[in-house]
């Protein structure tokens, strides 16, 4: 089985190091749910602040989908702009395999005062 690499042939962990980024420890689940559930070759990631960074785990081959929930007022309409940073990072780390489908929605309130919550679906090796 080949290791996942970006368009430049670098492994995602190597690209993260080159960018000066480190993976944080996964946050604890805040309820009766799993942080990630595997179904076949897909890994469904629960929404957290660190979802984008966590989704760059070494076993990820590609990013399929992100959902960004942005805590905002009803007159804020630039939700896609908020999510661009997450999308840019995934493309930077995974190259073409980081290109993904994405939705961005506004929320009146997110739990524990979060500003942005992101969940995702990634394809994993094996």
Secondary structure, DSSP 8 states (H G I E B T S, - for coil): ------TTS--HHHHHHHTT---------SSSS-SEEEETTEEEEEEETTHHHHTT-TTEEEEEEEEEEEE--TT---HHHHHHHHHHHHHHHHGGGG--EEEEEEES--GGG-SEEEEEEEEE--
